[in-house]
Amino acid sequence: MLIGAHGLVFTGTFDEAGLRRSIEGTGKAGFDLIEIPLMDAEGFDSALAERMLRDNGLAVTASLGLTPSTDLTSDDPTAVAAGVSTLERCIDHVATMGGDVLCGVIYSAMGKYMAPASERGVANSQAAISELAAYAAERGIRLSLEVVNRYESNVFNTGRGALRYLDGVAGEVSVHLDTYHMNIEESDFFQPVHDVAAAGKLGYVHIGDSHRGYLGTGTVDFATFFRALHDVAYDGPVVFESFSSAVVSAELSNTLGIWRNLWQDSDDLAAHANRYIRDALHAVGTIDLH
């Protein structure tokens, strides 16, 4: 199991300076892996990132949230084609960096929709993800679809909803659970982990508290969640995600509604999260001794 941090814990930009800050900060905090958001897929320098990752001994994954102009659920074939093209470019970036996962809201735009997803829109998305899964598999990459709350997608908002969506998808595509979003949408933190794992689809995990600040200071039931991960013998990436408007870009602050500075010291926040996650996983592991 690799324990990681999201790059936005350290910076809102991923040019050379931003990559250095986030990669070195992730390593210094004690993590094994960094998740790099590919917000600028066109301009991102994945070859530079690969060299920095190698120098710092870190594994890598990447994530993305699509926009209205690249929305795979759109009725406009131009937008769907643009989304596929963007995601192919992101898959290529992951391959260049030596990673093996592209995750996030890569099946629809990330943002508030004013109506439910249409059958046609969902079908458009499923067809595109099936095509992209094949493209990714050829490059040793797998896709993992993040389950987000109702204010960030209208396609699915629970683990069971994600499984229903995947019934219409061909290829090896997994589900990405996030405790921040689970705290809003799920009935508890135990059953969704078991449901998704039983279907053989649990492929990626985000750890974030209810306010996206320091772990353990919000309302997320981490004890139950980590016990569930232990129960199903989950061994994939576990990645800390936290946002503060003091660090992330203004554009992303607006998209995610990050209006408050819940923290300002990225290094302290990250080091705390690394200890918190590793301690929690160690603790639930001792249950086997009882």
C-alpha positions as CSV (number, residue, x, y, z in Angstrom):
1,M,0.0,0.0,0.0
2,L,1.3,3.4,-1.0
3,I,0.5,6.4,1.2
4,G,0.4,9.7,-0.8
5,A,-0.5,13.4,-0.8
6,H,-2.3,15.4,-3.4
7,G,-0.1,18.1,-5.0
8,L,-2.6,20.8,-4.2
9,V,-1.6,20.5,-0.5
10,F,1.6,22.4,-1.5
11,T,0.9,24.5,-4.5
12,G,-1.8,25.7,-6.9
13,T,0.4,25.7,-10.0
14,F,2.4,22.9,-11.6
15,D,5.1,24.7,-13.6
16,E,8.7,23.9,-12.7
17,A,8.6,25.7,-9.4
18,G,5.3,24.2,-8.4
19,L,6.4,20.7,-9.3
20,R,9.5,21.1,-7.2
21,R,7.6,22.5,-4.3
22,S,5.0,19.8,-4.3
23,I,7.3,16.8,-5.0
24,E,9.9,17.8,-2.5
25,G,7.3,18.7,0.1
26,T,5.6,15.3,-0.4
27,G,8.8,13.5,0.1
28,K,9.9,15.6,3.1
29,A,6.5,14.8,4.8
30,G,7.2,11.1,4.6
31,F,4.8,10.0,1.8
32,D,5.5,7.4,-0.8
33,L,3.5,8.9,-3.6
34,I,2.2,12.2,-5.0
35,E,-1.0,12.7,-6.9
36,I,-0.5,15.4,-9.5
37,P,-3.6,17.2,-10.8
38,L,-3.4,17.7,-14.6
39,M,-5.3,21.0,-14.7
40,D,-3.3,22.2,-17.7
41,A,-2.9,19.0,-19.7
42,E,-1.7,20.9,-22.8
43,G,1.1,22.7,-21.0
44,F,2.2,20.1,-18.4
45,D,5.8,19.0,-18.7
46,S,5.6,15.3,-17.7
47,A,9.2,14.6,-18.7
48,L,10.4,17.2,-16.2
49,A,8.0,15.8,-13.6
50,E,9.4,12.3,-14.2
51,R,13.0,13.4,-13.6
52,M,12.0,15.2,-10.3
53,L,10.0,12.2,-9.1
54,R,13.0,9.9,-9.8
55,D,15.3,12.2,-8.0
56,N,13.0,12.2,-4.9
57,G,12.1,8.5,-5.0
58,L,8.4,9.0,-5.2
59,A,5.7,7.1,-7.0
60,V,3.0,9.1,-8.9
61,T,-0.6,9.1,-9.9
62,A,-2.5,11.9,-11.6
63,S,-6.1,13.3,-11.5
64,L,-8.3,15.6,-13.4
65,G,-11.8,17.2,-13.2
66,L,-13.3,17.8,-16.6
67,T,-15.0,21.1,-17.6
68,P,-18.1,21.9,-19.6
69,S,-16.1,22.1,-22.8
70,T,-14.7,18.6,-22.2
71,D,-17.8,17.0,-20.6
72,L,-18.2,13.4,-21.6
73,T,-21.9,13.5,-20.7
74,S,-22.6,16.4,-23.1
75,D,-25.1,16.1,-25.9
76,D,-22.6,18.0,-28.0
77,P,-20.2,15.5,-29.8
78,T,-17.6,18.2,-30.0
79,A,-17.4,18.4,-26.2
80,V,-17.2,14.7,-25.8
81,A,-14.5,14.4,-28.4
82,A,-12.6,17.2,-26.7
83,G,-12.9,15.3,-23.4
84,V,-11.6,12.1,-24.9
85,S,-8.6,14.0,-26.4
86,T,-7.8,15.7,-23.1
87,L,-7.9,12.4,-21.2
88,E,-5.8,10.7,-23.8
89,R,-3.2,13.4,-23.3
90,C,-3.4,13.0,-19.5
91,I,-3.0,9.2,-19.9
92,D,0.2,9.9,-21.9
93,H,1.4,12.2,-19.2
94,V,0.9,9.5,-16.6
95,A,2.8,7.0,-18.7
96,T,5.7,9.4,-19.2
97,M,5.9,10.1,-15.5
98,G,6.0,6.3,-14.7
99,G,2.6,6.2,-13.0
100,D,-0.2,3.7,-13.4
101,V,-3.4,5.5,-12.4
102,L,-5.5,8.4,-13.7
103,C,-8.3,9.2,-11.4
104,G,-10.8,11.9,-10.5
105,V,-14.0,13.3,-12.1
106,I,-13.0,12.1,-15.6
107,Y,-16.5,10.9,-16.6
108,S,-18.3,14.3,-16.5
109,A,-17.6,17.9,-15.8
110,M,-16.7,18.7,-12.2
111,G,-19.3,21.3,-11.1
112,K,-22.9,21.9,-10.1
113,Y,-25.4,20.6,-12.7
114,M,-28.9,22.0,-12.6
115,A,-30.6,18.8,-13.7
116,P,-30.1,15.0,-13.4
117,A,-27.9,13.3,-15.9
118,S,-29.8,12.2,-19.0
119,E,-29.7,8.6,-20.2
120,R,-28.1,9.8,-23.4
121,G,-25.5,11.7,-21.4
122,V,-24.6,8.8,-19.2
123,A,-24.4,6.5,-22.3
124,N,-22.0,9.0,-24.0
125,S,-19.8,9.0,-20.9
126,Q,-19.8,5.2,-20.6
127,A,-18.8,4.8,-24.3
128,A,-16.0,7.3,-23.9
129,I,-14.7,5.8,-20.7
130,S,-14.7,2.3,-22.4
131,E,-12.7,3.7,-25.2
132,L,-10.3,5.4,-22.9
133,A,-9.9,2.4,-20.7
134,A,-8.6,0.5,-23.7
135,Y,-6.2,3.3,-24.6
136,A,-5.0,3.4,-21.0
137,A,-4.5,-0.3,-20.8
138,E,-2.2,-0.3,-23.8
139,R,0.0,2.0,-21.8
140,G,-0.1,0.2,-18.5
141,I,-2.5,2.7,-17.0
142,R,-5.8,2.1,-15.3
143,L,-8.7,4.5,-14.8
144,S,-10.4,5.1,-11.4
145,L,-13.6,7.1,-11.3
146,E,-14.0,9.3,-8.2
147,V,-17.3,9.3,-6.4
148,V,-18.1,12.9,-5.6
149,N,-21.0,14.7,-4.0
150,R,-24.1,16.1,-5.8
151,Y,-22.5,19.5,-6.1
152,E,-19.6,18.2,-8.3
153,S,-21.3,15.7,-10.6
154,N,-24.8,14.5,-11.4
155,V,-23.8,11.1,-12.8
156,F,-23.4,9.2,-9.5
157,N,-22.7,10.2,-5.9
158,T,-22.4,6.9,-4.1
159,G,-20.3,3.8,-4.3
160,R,-23.4,1.8,-5.4
161,G,-24.1,4.4,-8.0
162,A,-20.6,4.1,-9.4
163,L,-21.0,0.3,-9.7
164,R,-24.3,0.8,-11.6
165,Y,-22.5,3.2,-14.0
166,L,-19.6,0.7,-14.5
167,D,-22.1,-2.0,-15.5
168,G,-22.2,-0.1,-18.9
169,V,-18.4,0.3,-19.2
170,A,-16.0,-2.2,-20.9
171,G,-12.5,-2.6,-19.6
172,E,-10.7,-2.5,-16.3
173,V,-12.0,0.6,-14.6
174,S,-12.2,1.0,-10.9
175,V,-14.0,3.1,-8.3
176,H,-12.3,5.9,-6.4
177,L,-13.8,6.5,-2.9
178,D,-13.2,9.8,-1.1
179,T,-14.1,10.2,2.6
180,Y,-14.9,13.9,2.2
181,H,-17.6,13.1,-0.4
182,M,-18.7,10.0,1.5
183,N,-19.4,12.1,4.5
184,I,-22.0,14.0,2.5
185,E,-23.6,11.3,0.4
186,E,-23.2,7.8,2.0
187,S,-25.1,6.3,4.9
188,D,-21.9,5.2,6.6
189,F,-18.2,4.7,6.0
190,F,-18.4,0.9,6.2
191,Q,-20.8,-0.5,3.7
192,P,-19.6,1.4,0.6
193,V,-16.1,0.0,1.1
194,H,-17.5,-3.5,1.3
195,D,-19.9,-3.1,-1.6
196,V,-17.2,-1.7,-4.0
197,A,-14.6,-4.2,-2.9
198,A,-16.9,-7.1,-3.2
199,A,-17.5,-6.1,-6.8
200,G,-13.7,-6.1,-7.3
201,K,-13.8,-2.4,-8.1
202,L,-12.1,-0.6,-5.2
203,G,-9.0,0.9,-6.8
204,Y,-8.2,4.3,-5.2
205,V,-8.9,6.1,-2.0
206,H,-8.8,9.8,-1.0
207,I,-8.5,10.7,2.7
208,G,-10.0,14.1,3.6
209,D,-11.9,15.5,6.6
210,S,-15.3,17.1,6.4
211,H,-13.9,20.6,6.2
212,R,-10.9,19.6,4.2
213,G,-8.6,20.7,7.0
214,Y,-6.4,18.8,9.5
215,L,-7.3,15.1,9.7
216,G,-9.3,14.2,12.9
217,T,-10.6,17.7,13.5
218,G,-13.9,17.3,11.5
219,T,-16.8,14.9,11.5
220,V,-15.5,12.0,9.3
221,D,-15.6,8.6,11.0
222,F,-12.1,7.6,10.1
223,A,-12.0,4.7,12.6
224,T,-14.8,2.9,10.7
225,F,-13.4,3.7,7.3
226,F,-9.9,2.4,8.0
227,R,-11.3,-0.7,9.6
228,A,-13.4,-1.3,6.5
229,L,-10.2,-0.9,4.3
230,H,-8.5,-3.5,6.6
231,D,-11.5,-5.9,6.4
232,V,-11.4,-6.0,2.6
233,A,-7.6,-6.2,2.5
234,Y,-7.4,-3.0,0.4
235,D,-3.9,-2.5,-0.9
236,G,-4.2,0.4,-3.4
237,P,-3.1,4.0,-3.0
238,V,-4.3,6.0,0.0
239,V,-3.9,9.7,-0.8
240,F,-4.4,12.6,1.5
241,E,-6.4,15.5,0.0
242,S,-6.8,18.9,1.6
243,F,-7.4,22.4,0.2
244,S,-7.0,25.9,1.6
245,S,-7.6,29.1,-0.4
246,A,-4.1,30.2,0.9
247,V,-2.5,27.7,-1.4
248,V,-4.7,26.6,-4.3
249,S,-5.3,28.7,-7.3
250,A,-8.1,31.2,-7.4
251,E,-9.9,29.4,-10.2
252,L,-9.9,26.1,-8.3
253,S,-11.0,27.8,-5.1
254,N,-14.0,29.0,-7.0
255,T,-14.7,25.6,-8.5
256,L,-14.5,23.7,-5.2
257,G,-15.9,26.5,-3.0
258,I,-12.7,26.9,-1.0
259,W,-13.6,30.1,0.7
260,R,-11.7,29.7,4.0
261,N,-8.0,29.3,4.9
262,L,-8.3,26.3,7.2
263,W,-4.5,26.0,7.3
264,Q,-1.5,27.9,6.0
265,D,1.5,25.7,6.7
266,S,1.5,23.0,4.0
267,D,4.5,21.1,5.5
268,D,3.0,20.8,9.0
269,L,-0.4,19.8,7.6
270,A,1.2,17.1,5.3
271,A,3.5,15.7,8.0
272,H,0.5,15.4,10.4
273,A,-1.6,13.7,7.7
274,N,1.2,11.2,7.0
275,R,1.4,10.2,10.6
276,Y,-2.3,10.1,11.1
277,I,-2.9,7.8,8.1
278,R,-0.1,5.4,9.0
279,D,-1.0,5.3,12.6
280,A,-4.7,4.5,11.8
281,L,-3.7,1.7,9.4
282,H,-1.3,0.3,11.9
283,A,-4.0,0.4,14.6
284,V,-6.6,-1.5,12.6
285,G,-4.0,-4.0,11.6
286,T,-3.6,-5.0,15.3
287,I,-7.2,-6.2,15.3
288,D,-6.0,-9.4,13.8
289,L,-4.1,-10.1,17.0
290,H,-7.3,-10.0,19.1
